[in-house]
């Protein structure tokens, strides 16, 4: 499988982790979460979980309020909580 925008595929044979990494940067804040193939039951299922989380995160961050051109603390907390539950 090929990497997509904001989603990177990790398939190194020499490491214990194989899966997808979600990484989104907006307004000086970076959000990162790893989706393991082992936890989600395969590469397609981990990709589906990463894509759904990315869609929710993009919607939250892009529609949020900015303070001095940065994301507000409330938005940052909501985004981290959203990533923690998925």
Secondary structure by P-SEA (a helix, b strand, c coil): ccccccbbbbbccccccbbbbbbbbcccbbbbbbbbccccccaaaaaaaaaaaaaaaaaaaaacccccccccaaaaaaaaaaaaac
